[in-house]
Structures are given as C-alpha cells and as structure tokens.
C-alpha cells in the first residue's frame, strides 16, 4: 500500500507483494539452471557432431547466463520486498529500479527460447536425450513467459493512468471507476445482458462498488492481510467476552437458590455450571418458558435476582413458539436444499448421485413435460432430485418453476403429508442472475400497518413480489389447500431463498395469518422494526461464522474502517501476515500469544517516521469519514436477519483440515449479526450441505437451543 507505480502508471500490486513470486521463481530457475548446466557438461563433447551444433552451444551458454542474471535480480527483489511494513513503503522505494533491470532480461530470454525452439523441433542428428532435454527447456521457458503475461494482465489497473495524473478531478475518477465496474459486471454476466432490469442492476452495483472503494488506495493483498488482522482481533475480543447461558431465575429468589453456581474455568475465566438436571431444565419447552430469562457474561459474578440486577443484564429474550425447534428445522431444510435441484444433489452425493437420479429421471423422447413443471431440463433431473431429497411423491408436487431471471427466482410448492403442511420452497443463489439480485442491496420501503419503519433489501423484495404474484395469479395455494384440508402453510428457503421466503411470508400473512417460515442462512434484509415484527412467524437458522447474514452496506463500511485501522497499526511485514493466515486457515488459530503478536502496534514510532505524507493521507481520510463513501449514494440503513435466530456454532475451533466438528445451538438476537466475522469458514458455513449436517447432528443428539448473550463489537475506537 499504495499500489506500485512503474512505467508511468499504477499497478494492482504492492512493492511488498513480490516476496512469494520471487521466491518461487528462484526455485524454478535454480532447478532449471542446474539441469541445463549438468546436461551441457555431459554433452559438451558431442555437440559439434550434431547438425547446427554451434546453435545448441550458443543456446546453452546464453540460457546459463540469463538464468544466473534472473536469479541474482530475483534475490535482490526478494530481499527488498521483505523490508518495511504495509504502510511503511519507504524502505522499498527503489523497487521500480530493480524492476527496470529485471524486465529487459525477458527480451533476450525470448530470443534464446525462440532459438532453442527452432533447433529442438526440427530434424537433428543428435542423440534423443539431448533433443528432449532442449525441448523440455524451451517448453519451460515458454510456460514461464506465459505465466508472466497472465500475471501482468492480473495486476494491470485500467485506471492506473488516472491514478498517476493528479490533475484529474475526483468526480472524473469516480465516474471512470463506475464505468469500469459496470463493464466488468457486464462481461462477467454476459449471458444475462439484454433485458432492462439487468442493465439497471449492473448500473446500481457498479455505483455501489466504486463508491465503496472511493479514496482508498489498496491492492488485493492489502485487503487479504487486513482480513487476517481483523480475524486475530476478533478472536481476541471474542475470547474476552464469551457468553454462556444461565438458568431461569425466580424474581423472589437469588441466583444460588435457582441452582446456578459460578466456578473458575480451566482458562481462568468465570463460567456458569449446573448439574445435569439443572442443565436440562435450563431451557424449558416454549409452553413453560419463564419471562425472566436473562444473560450473563463470562468473567463476571452471577448477580442476585433483584429487579435492578435483572435490568443490568440486558433485555429479556422473547419467547420462541413451539414450532421453532431443531427437528422441524432439520426437516424443512431438506425442502430448502431440494429447491437447488440436481446440482446440489450431485454435489452432496459425488459418487452415487448419478445412479440415484437415473431411477427418477424420465426419457427425453418418450415423456412430455408436465404442465405444472416449468423450465426443467428434458430429463426432469431437477424434479427427480427434489423427490429424492424430500421423500415426497411426484403427485404431491403442486408446482415447480425453474425459470430464472434477475429478480425472478425458482421455487416449488409441494404437499408434506407427514407434517400436514403446504410447503413453498424457494431456491437460493445458483446463477449470475441470482447474484445480481443479491447485489441490489439498497433498502426499499415496505408498507405495513404493524411496522412504522419497515424497509427491506430491494432486490430480494422484488423477487418476493414476483413469487407472491405467481402464487396468487395461478391460484397455487388454493389448489394445494383443496388437496390438503386443514394443512398449514410453511415457506422456506436457503440464502437468497431464505430472504425471499421471509418477505413472501410478510406479504402473504394478511391472507394466511397462521403461516410460518424457516429461513436458513438468510442475508440481512429487513430493518430492525421489521425484524421484530417477524419474530412471531419466522425462525432463522445461522451456522457459525456464516458471512451472508452479516453482510450488508453498513457492516462492510465498518469492516473497511476496522481493516484500515489494523493495517495502519501493524508492525509486521505483509508476507508474514499472509503466511500466518494460510496456516490459520488450514490448521486453526492457536490459543496463544503467537497470533496476538500480529497486532503489536508501532505506536512508539511517529507516523511521520513510519510513512510518507501521501501514504498516510490515503489511510487517514477514509478513517476520518468512514461512512461517506456509500451514504451519499444510498440510504445506509442497517438491515438485519429476520425473526427468532437459531444460532449454531462449532464447539471448538478447527481448521479446514482438522476433522468433523460438533455443534451446539442457541437463540440469538438479530443485532448479534451486524458485524462480519472474518474466518476461513465464513463461506463454508453458508453452504446448504453444511447447514443440513449441523441440523441433522443436533437432531440426532436431541439438542435444545440454549440462550446466548449479545457480544460486544470488536472494533477499536
């Protein structure tokens, strides 16, 4: 940070990003150098006997010289790139000069590789092992140059010329960035170009992204290193404020009389402990749930049960209803997963999925598609997967649509005779069109008499209106209830489908006041008053560090400020941060001072000593005005997950390669998910198969959700 300036333009790479590329190139060229030197020494006597042997001798000598020069310059680049920190780039100020020495070496290398290609791939009287040695060398040379070209393309900044010209106005730079992001969206989603809604979505997304990065000179590895620092910082704070449940206190008795005791944990922190009977009664059924349920923070003594003490512990958690339980959630998660059709079925059953689907699929030429199945493939693979995953019969599928456009997402309606319900399951994100719906993330007003300030995610609200209109126009629910007299309406979905299911439930509730909704891994999509309103009919399920429920405009702004603060204060070079992050991702974060050493501040040095004035300005401006970049483009209103939130977390922190986790469940408030948790599992925990495994494991253990407190924010002031 900032981006490297060379050849008169800015590049999307920092001067401290060359450690690992230089190290790898040294290893490759070192092996290459040794191989050519050995072959040249062995074959030196027989080269004059070969046709055009003098050309081969020139090739060997030239390549040995070039490889030596490359290795020497790579060592210099490696040593220089290791100096300084992310913010303190003054020790690396001579990096462009080294690159000006390095780049011209590729011109003679190109010529020598061409010479070797000419000699190796024509008829020769030399021994075959000599010919194949040269062929291997020239192929390796072309591969290295191809990798170099791909690397240059990857770090090329289309706006680099704008960045190096200070006379450009801020408005011009912002407009150029918006046009660039709109072009990138159009190229990435080329298959959905053409309709007006897609173009509008491209435009809104481009403006949002360009405004988010406005005024911040970061390269991708700066963001990666900053996220590692945020992860360590959040881990430090979460260990300090870990929350545990306590038993339900009677207002006329003390905490000790209620059967709750406090004892020291193995790590020195206070912890609530109960015997097995108390633990079983700590979370009674919804019918006997005490209105005096409270929270406690680890490390604090258990207070008495006076009204003052109850008030000091925070709000009383509202009462969940009977249908908000783990077995029911596990059951309806199957319907939410089934809405993805055959792709998820094949992903979850890599070796047996195809054989299982074959028994349910139909012959493309022999069977005509049913009228109530829309846009399925010719073999009916999506419906076949739905039947397999839900165990419902084909005649119980009232309607299934796989039609997919921006703001129009697939869903199906089915009868669940086992639980006497009519199920509407809505698919989550599975296409670029769905991603455009997700990224239309601004809030839009939703008019409800019961909610004063009801706002919802704009893209998901439009998708919900499409589904509601389809249900009403085709009279699908009326048809379903005619076949299932007395059945209850259940709406469910995962990810984008969970958000749409929530808003469809809100829109349909005047018609079906007894409907319920299971939202699995929902995004933050409703304002806080609307989230409170949905608590009576929506049960959300969130697993671990899932990114999506915490992702939003306001949480991204907070993460950006926190990331810039930690980058500014870090005294570690970037290559050490990235190496530590890879280790933590694979094997988990250690519970020791080793990880905390990444956060040691360089506050004993003044900022004038640490960095130049321009680099300091690039960071301090966004920190002074953290919410300006997006607030002028849209109303930055925090959006929250809906309803009661069943929060499932891993019992212990494991890496990506460290066994099968065990899960525990608790109830949480929507405000708990207002901050992004940086973790290697932040995407993994969102996948529908992970949610299914967690719920199935808890259901087999007959687990009951315990109450958890709302953690403090981990950002530093």
Number of C-alpha atoms within 10 A of each C-alpha: 26 24 23 22 19 15 10 11 18 22 24 24 23 25 25 28 23 20 20 15 12 21 16 13 16 21 12 14 20 15 12 18 20 13 13 19 15 11 15 20 9 12 15 14 9 13 19 15 11 15 14 14 18 13 16 23 16 14 20 21 14 17 23 18 13 18 20 16 14 23 21 14 19 24 16 14 26 20 16 20 27 20 20 19 24 26 25 23 23 15 15 19 13 14 21 16 11 14 15 12 12 17 10 10 15 14 10 13 20 15 13 21 23 16 16 23 19 14 20 21 12 8 10 14 11 18 12 10 11 18 19 13 15 23 18 13 22 21 13 16 22 16 12 15 15 12 12 13 11 12 11 14 11 12 17 15 17 15 16 18 15 18 19 14 11 9 8 12 10 12 9 11 17 17 13 16 22 21 16 16 19 22 16 14 20 19 12 12 17 12 10 17 16 10 10 10 16 20 16 12 21 23 19 20 23 23 21 24 17 22 20 20 16 17 17 17 16 18 18 15 19 26 16 16 24 26 25 26 27 26 21 22 21 19 19 16 15 15 12 15 19 18 20 18 22 29 27 23 24 16 14 12 12 16 21 14 13 18 18 20 17 18 13 13 13 8 6 9 15 18 24 22 19 16 10 9 9 16 17 14 11 22 21 16 15 14 10 9 16 19 13 18 21 24 23 23 22 20 19 13 14 21 15 18 22 16 11 10 13 19 12 13 14 13 13 14 19 17 17 21 16 9 14 22 18 21 18 14 24 20 16 24 27 21 29 33 29 29 31 27 24 22 14 21 25 16 11 14 12 10 10 11 17 14 10 16 22 14 10 18 16 17 11 12 8 8 11 11 16 10 8 12 19 15 15 17 13 15 19 22 21 28 27 22 27 28 20 20 20 19 13 17 14 14 8 17 20 20 21 24 19 21 13 16 19 22 25 20 27 25 25 25 24 24 25 22 13 8 11 15 21 26 26 27 32 32 27 28 18 15 13 18 21 24 17 24 27 22 20 20 23 22 24 17 14 20 12 14 8 10 16 11 14 20 25 27 28 22 26 31 27 19 26 26 18 16 24 18 13 12 17 12 9 11 11 15 19 12 12 22 16 10 14 17 11 11 18 19 21 23 28 34 32 32 24 29 33 31 34 35 35 34 28 25 26 23 18 16 14 10 9 13 12 12 19 25 30 30 33 33 31 30 30 26 33 30 24 23 16 25 27 20 18 22 18 18 24 28 26 29 29 26 26 21 23 25 24 21 29 27 22 26 24 20 19 18 20 17 21 21 22 23 22 23 21 23 26 22 17 24 21 20 19 27 21 12 21 19 13 18 23 13 14 21 17 14 14 19 20 13 12 8 9 11 20 15 13 20 18 12 15 14 12 6 9 9 16 9 9 20 19 14 10 10 17 17 15 18 22 17 12 21 15 10 10 16 19 15 19 22 17 10 14 15 13 18 17 19 31 29 35 33 27 28 26 24 22 23 20 16 12 11 15 19 18 15 10 11 8 9 13 13 18 20 25 19 21 23 22 22 16 17 26 21 21 22 22 21 26 19 17 17 13 18 23 23 17 23 18 14 24 19 13 22 26 18 17 20 18 10 9 11 18 20 20 21 25 22 23 19 16 13 13 17 17 9 5
